[in-house]
Structure formats: structure tokens, C-alpha cells
């Protein structure tokens, strides 16, 4: 199966993602991207990226202090 969308979740600036999800449709990918709501088990922050087939990337950064950033 070929996947068009991917989600990665990376703790505290690690070089490798802690978790990777691959999806063949946008709806499932966006629904799973939206399930990330806090920093999880990261020490300082969790970075979550959703990549589209066009190359566009959506990013959310959850910080331990409760703030959220994104692009």
C-alpha cells in the first residue's frame, strides 16, 4: 500500500521521531493529527508534523508549561 500522508511525533528535539503514522487519505490523517493535545511523555516539548503529498507540512508544538505553537 502506498501512503500519501504521514504524521511524526518527536520528543524534545530528538533526531528520530518517537512515533510515525502513515495514511492513504487526508481525513484519517487530519483526524489523527488532531488527537495530539499535549506534550505526552516529553520532558520539555513534543513536536507533531503532518506531511501532505504536495510537500506542505503542518506543525504543532506542545510545551510542558501548557503553551502550544504551530505553523
Secondary structure, DSSP 8 states (H G I E B T S, - for coil): ----EEEEEEETT-SS-SEEEEESSHHHHHHHHTT--S-TT-SSEEEEEEE-TTS-EEEEEEETTS-EEE-
